[in-house]
Amino acid sequence: MITPLLVCFLALVGASSTVSFEFHSTHMDTDHFAGTEHYMATSRLRRLVIEFIDYYQNITLSDLNLYQNSFVPTAQDLQCLEDLLLLIQELSSGRIWPLRMIDSWGSLPSGILYGNMWDLGHYDECLNVDHAVSTSHSVRGKYCFAKVSLASSISSLLSIKTAVCFPASCSAAHMDTMLRRLFEKLLNVEISTDLQFVDENTCRSAEKKPYDGLTIFTIVVLSVLCALMVLSTLYDYLFIEDQKQFSPLVKAFSARANSRVLFRIVDTKSNPNIIDCLHGMRCLSFIWVVYGHDYLVASMGPNMNYVDMLTWFNSAFRMLITQGIYAVDTFFFLSGLLLVLIVLRVMERTKGKLNIPMMYLNRYLRLTPVLALAIPMYMKILPLLGDGPLYGSVSVDDYASCSDSWYLTLLYVQNYAAESICVSHSWYLAVDMQLYIIAPFLLISLYKWGRKGAAGIFVLMLLLASCLFSMMVINKISMSSPSTNPMKKIYYSTHTRASPYLIGILFGYFLYINRVKPYKLSRPAVFVGWLVSLALIFTCIFAVYGKQSDSYSILEEAFNLTLTRIAWPLGLCWVVFACMHGYGGLANSFLSSPLWQPLSKLSYSAYIFHMFIESFNGGITRTNTYFSDYQMMLRFWSDFGFTLLLAFLMYILIEAPFGNLQSHLLQTRKSSSKSEGDAQLRTTVFEGPTNESAPGPTKEETPATCHIQE
């Protein structure tokens, strides 16, 4: 069996079964003899390509087949053998192309005992091999990963992955067979046939697949949108002097007009209906989402210091990253809060009438165009933009699943109906949309029955929280146990995520009925308010600090998850209240800065496309990376900056134009006779998207705007 190949690693890292691996000298001494013996044996793999060439100097067809008894060579077998013989022959002659092929191989990584399990070789050198043999055939390089895994019970992180480069005519099965025999000879062990060294999914070649219909369609759509934007912008610059005479249909696509709206700072100080601090809260939550997802993507990459990552996992700073899931609850809270403040004012004006179908239509048209374009961009455009040894694998998503579940995403039911969510961070949009569908009935109860309706919503919130608690305890669902499918059952499901949204509705109702009431609080009362608020927020973040995921019971985890989903929005209630009534101090000055307004308007597009940038940047990695909080900060600013650039492009290309067309065609914009306060309120609420967070764990996510028909 292959287990002896990596016994040295187990011996040297000790027998710790927890997440934290500490390489103490006592462990080293205990297993010194066995570890040294196996380590010296595996060290021969450091010159793997030299051993390979020496071993296969006289390669034959039998070397390409593991099961020789019934072996009938195929055309691919013969071509692979021919190319390998040519490679060895040309190598002996000192030709440059075979030297490049073997030079691109990886080896046994240095620093294995420190967690460096990758050697990426030289990706581009391998793929650039293109030796013409005849007019109809060339020997091209094919880059793959050879993976040597530990026993199946051990984490896949502890697997050696090294690059190999073969002629493209050889399949992964050919490579697997040859490497298996080489390892058996070098290590003097018998390797199980169940163990796969080379997987075709890890292989790359310079050959490009032809564009399929969906790829061509997506490129055409993007080209048409770009053409409309460019032509409208040129027309705006060259021919329009009075914006009032600008055709709404043409103006909708003008980058100049849409940029004016995006970067216009609204003066809200004189309007009590505007809650300035919400812009800052939304943007900071979105930043938290992007930052947390960067750590998630980095954990899948070729880090050379996994030992440091395991140490980091026990640090206090780690809690700020892994608890980024509360950014999701922030957006649910904001969504419910803003919805109440707008709709109750509308109902007050219309004497309780509410056009619910138009609310749903506006909401759907507001969110769907960007999401509908994002799906084929993730599926078809992202694979075309970059290349690399890990391209497409350093991501929290398998975008190929979109071919089966794209329609569920556009119906906003993917959190329940899809086994694999297409564009996985869109689950928040599904939950938010489903909550939005039931929200009008809750708002009608508030308008008709007042405090009795609020009491009913409060009871509903407690019942749903009890439902979450009961599900976890009775069904033994733990977030740390993938076998119980916790993401779908308690992370993505609407009925378990509703508490922050309902608290937002209740708090919004409180603000609405007390909108003209002045609050004069004493200094001690303000101090206590901030103390309680910060205590709730920091308790949510650090409550499980120092505990391993398997060190507390299901009951403890259920209490923690249920109560923190209530405590977090309660802590935010005071922050909003204090900032609204002059008790926010520096927090209000920071959160209410007008500089947040443009980013707040971009937040929806930025949320949808931030994983596009993170997946791209993670996939084009050519060398090993070093994990540290400072390196992650550098990575974050790179991803965040390009996310904003892409979000701006998507904003002027699709979000703003389709939003303008929606407003024009459905006549949702009011005439100029409406008060400036109403216009400003719509600007604050409608222009900012819906954000939310999730690495998947934090699969955190984006805010979506509340569009309501008045």
Secondary structure, 3 states (H helix, E strand, C coil): CCHHHHHHHHHHHCCCCCCCCCCCHHHHHHCHHHHHHHHHHHHHHHHHHHHHHHHCCCCCHHHHCCCCCCCCCCHHHHHHHHHHHHHHHHHHCCCHHHHHHHHCCCCCCCCHHHCCCEECCCHHHHHCCEEECCCCCEEEEEEEEEEECCCCCCCCCCCEEEEEEEECCCCHHHHHHHHHHHHHHHHCCCCCCCCCCECHHHCEECCCCCCCHHHHHHHHHHHHHHHHHHHHHHHHHHHCCCHHHCCHHHHCCCHHHHHHHHHCCCCCCCCCCCCCHHHHHHHHHHHHHHHHHHHHHHHCCCECCHHHHHHHCCCCHHHHHHHHHHHHHHHHHHHHHHHHHHHHHHHHHCCCCCCHHHHHHHHHHHHHHHHHHHHHHHHHHHHHHCCCCCCCCCCCCCHHHHHHHHHHHHCCCHHHHCCCCCCHHHHHHHHHHHHHHHHHHHHHHHHHHCHHHHHHHHHHHHHHHHHHHHHHHHHCCCCCCHHHCHHHHHHCCHHHHHHHHHHHHHHHHHHHHCCCCCCCCCHHHHHHHHHHHHHHHHHHHHCCCCCCCCCCCHHHHHHHHHHHHHHHHHHHHHHHHHHHCCCCCHHHHHHCCCCHHHHHHHHHHHHHHHHHHHHHHHHCCCCCECCCHHHHHHHHHHHHHHHHHHHHHHHHHHHHHHHHHHHHHCCCCCCCCCCHHHHHHHHHHHCCCEEEEECCCCEEEEECCCCCCC
